[in-house]
């Protein structure tokens, strides 16, 4: 339902589309690097009321995401009304990767909304996940719903991107001191036993 509201807003305001240079949006992440399976906290910020879509591109190849747009009518409608140059830019950045999305909404005067990836995201051509090591990308398309200076409705789409990485790490079992001592004793005892048998056989 929340995605449908985003699309309705786009469709209603598209005929009144004008430029609004005062719109300013940004997206940031809490961690520059995270471990596998760790959540990433994403904050989208705007200075005006509006609605937008966050896309997270995972470092994994999948079936082309365009093939799954029919499964997400709200996202498909948004995609179809974006300017062709923006569609080209988004498509080139996503390529054949797995991508997920979430909606963003701000009230009059703008503000910030914080979401968690992968928990708050819906997968398009694969499950949202931070299981893979590699570079993750965020694309943020935002629509201002505030009136311009001449009080006419304004439709402004801005695209922002911010990258973040996942670290790889090694997990090793904790070995108690007693276990280490037992292993060392066994390693010493075996050569000692062989030496003792060799002496007795002479």
Wavefront OBJ file of the C-alpha trace (Angstrom):
o trace
v 0.000 0.000 0.000
v 2.797 2.437 0.885
v 4.401 1.879 -2.526
v 1.092 2.609 -4.238
v 0.963 6.009 -2.511
v 4.374 6.853 -3.933
v 3.233 6.061 -7.454
v -0.063 7.924 -7.126
v 1.855 11.003 -6.028
v 4.139 10.739 -9.060
v 1.235 10.273 -11.464
v -0.796 13.163 -10.067
v 2.087 15.613 -10.129
v 3.761 14.681 -13.400
v 1.605 17.044 -15.533
v 2.743 19.949 -13.348
v 6.410 19.073 -13.483
v 8.711 22.072 -13.012
v 12.251 22.594 -11.805
v 12.834 23.374 -8.140
v 16.436 24.207 -7.437
v 15.829 24.383 -3.672
v 15.262 20.618 -3.349
v 18.173 18.907 -1.612
v 18.276 15.174 -0.827
v 20.999 12.857 0.408
v 21.512 9.305 1.597
v 24.075 8.005 4.059
v 25.038 4.779 5.795
v 25.988 4.238 9.422
v 28.931 1.937 8.716
v 31.504 2.300 5.941
v 32.227 -1.399 6.347
v 30.130 -4.194 7.849
v 30.541 -7.908 8.444
v 28.566 -10.535 6.574
v 24.946 -10.889 7.753
v 25.179 -7.620 9.691
v 22.431 -5.014 9.161
v 23.313 -1.734 7.464
v 21.542 1.378 8.725
v 20.585 3.774 5.909
v 19.399 7.345 6.455
v 17.619 9.259 3.684
v 17.340 13.022 4.199
v 15.396 15.704 2.315
v 14.623 19.358 2.890
v 11.098 19.159 1.453
v 7.967 17.084 1.789
v 7.819 14.190 -0.617
v 8.140 10.521 -1.365
v 10.932 8.461 -2.812
v 12.390 5.033 -3.426
v 15.628 3.563 -2.107
v 17.285 0.872 -4.225
v 20.087 -1.266 -2.816
v 22.214 -3.146 -5.340
v 23.896 -6.283 -4.016
v 27.182 -7.690 -5.368
v 25.494 -10.784 -6.797
v 24.380 -11.619 -10.299
v 20.746 -12.550 -10.831
v 17.998 -12.745 -13.409
v 17.525 -9.254 -14.931
v 15.506 -7.220 -12.444
v 13.434 -5.621 -15.223
v 11.856 -9.048 -15.773
v 10.339 -8.855 -12.284
v 8.816 -5.375 -12.458
v 5.400 -6.884 -13.209
v 5.521 -8.456 -9.747
v 5.833 -4.973 -8.202
v 3.190 -2.775 -9.881
v 3.961 0.328 -7.830
v 7.657 0.158 -8.633
v 6.904 -0.550 -12.292
v 4.651 2.511 -12.521
v 7.365 4.659 -10.931
v 9.958 3.265 -13.345
v 7.787 4.039 -16.360
v 7.304 7.702 -15.435
v 10.944 8.453 -14.643
v 12.772 10.509 -17.277
v 14.510 8.315 -19.853
v 17.960 9.604 -18.874
v 17.311 8.619 -15.250
v 16.092 5.163 -16.295
v 19.257 4.721 -18.348
v 21.462 5.768 -15.435
v 19.684 3.510 -12.947
v 19.702 0.538 -15.336
v 23.417 0.971 -16.033
v 24.249 1.080 -12.331
v 22.143 -1.982 -11.504
v 23.242 -4.031 -14.505
v 22.559 -7.706 -13.832
v 22.855 -7.437 -10.048
v 20.287 -8.386 -7.413
v 18.359 -5.310 -6.261
v 15.916 -4.525 -3.437
v 13.775 -1.481 -2.672
v 12.046 0.458 0.117
v 9.921 3.605 0.102
v 10.773 6.884 1.833
v 8.276 9.551 2.927
v 8.872 12.968 4.521
v 6.452 15.594 5.816
v 6.375 19.348 5.171
v 9.843 20.830 5.510
v 11.496 17.491 4.915
v 13.401 15.423 7.406
v 15.204 12.139 7.742
v 14.022 8.551 7.644
v 16.167 5.669 8.823
v 15.756 2.119 7.543
v 17.708 -1.095 7.948
v 19.021 -3.262 5.137
v 18.089 -6.022 4.555
v 15.258 -6.083 7.118
v 13.138 -3.224 5.725
v 13.673 -3.965 2.022
v 11.696 -5.975 -0.520
v 13.639 -8.040 -3.029
v 12.958 -7.588 -6.752
v 15.018 -10.351 -8.367
v 16.450 -11.949 -5.230
v 16.312 -11.849 -1.448
v 17.754 -8.789 0.340
v 20.923 -9.908 2.098
v 24.399 -8.878 3.215
v 25.662 -12.464 3.010
v 28.110 -11.770 0.194
v 31.387 -9.912 0.480
v 31.683 -6.987 -1.913
v 30.448 -3.522 -2.796
v 26.821 -2.550 -2.176
v 25.311 0.527 -3.840
v 22.370 2.731 -2.882
v 20.256 4.690 -5.357
v 17.769 7.215 -3.991
v 15.051 8.671 -6.274
v 12.969 11.329 -4.535
v 9.886 13.356 -5.516
v 9.140 16.709 -3.877
v 5.456 17.359 -3.144
v 5.946 20.946 -1.966
v 4.770 23.896 -4.040
v 7.348 26.056 -5.788
v 7.674 29.790 -5.161
v 4.762 30.558 -7.465
v 2.582 28.115 -5.487
v 2.290 25.666 -8.375
v 2.889 21.966 -7.656
v 6.436 20.818 -8.176
v 7.812 17.484 -9.275
v 11.549 17.117 -8.814
v 13.355 13.807 -9.083
v 16.913 13.615 -7.806
v 19.207 10.586 -7.888
v 21.890 10.047 -5.277
v 24.274 7.189 -4.844
v 26.470 6.118 -1.957
v 28.563 2.969 -1.847
v 29.402 0.777 1.126
v 31.485 -2.333 1.499
v 31.165 -5.636 3.337
v 34.250 -7.025 5.047
v 35.297 -10.650 5.027
v 36.430 -12.254 8.220
v 37.626 -15.580 9.579
v 35.818 -17.382 12.418
v 37.951 -19.861 14.383
v 36.763 -22.080 17.253
v 37.957 -21.177 20.724
v 40.427 -23.806 21.958
v 40.681 -24.099 25.784
v 44.135 -24.325 27.364
v 43.456 -27.880 28.591
v 42.786 -29.056 25.052
v 46.000 -27.464 23.815
v 47.963 -29.117 26.627
v 46.459 -32.513 25.810
v 47.342 -32.159 22.128
v 50.917 -31.145 22.955
v 51.284 -34.067 25.349
v 50.075 -36.491 22.688
v 52.455 -35.017 20.112
v 55.399 -35.429 22.498
v 54.339 -38.865 23.740
v 54.183 -40.516 20.320
v 57.834 -39.835 19.355
v 58.873 -40.696 22.905
v 57.114 -44.056 22.728
v 58.741 -44.877 19.370
v 62.171 -43.982 20.785
v 61.554 -46.179 23.853
v 60.538 -49.175 21.698
v 63.618 -48.753 19.499
v 65.908 -48.850 22.571
v 64.225 -51.988 23.986
v 64.550 -53.831 20.701
v 68.331 -53.453 20.679
l 1 2 3 4 5 6 7 8 9 10 11 12 13 14 15 16 17 18 19 20 21 22 23 24 25 26 27 28 29 30 31 32 33 34 35 36 37 38 39 40 41 42 43 44 45 46 47 48 49 50 51 52 53 54 55 56 57 58 59 60 61 62 63 64 65 66 67 68 69 70 71 72 73 74 75 76 77 78 79 80 81 82 83 84 85 86 87 88 89 90 91 92 93 94 95 96 97 98 99 100 101 102 103 104 105 106 107 108 109 110 111 112 113 114 115 116 117 118 119 120 121 122 123 124 125 126 127 128 129 130 131 132 133 134 135 136 137 138 139 140 141 142 143 144 145 146 147 148 149 150 151 152 153 154 155 156 157 158 159 160 161 162 163 164 165 166 167 168 169 170 171 172 173 174 175 176 177 178 179 180 181 182 183 184 185 186 187 188 189 190 191 192 193 194 195 196 197 198 199 200 201 202
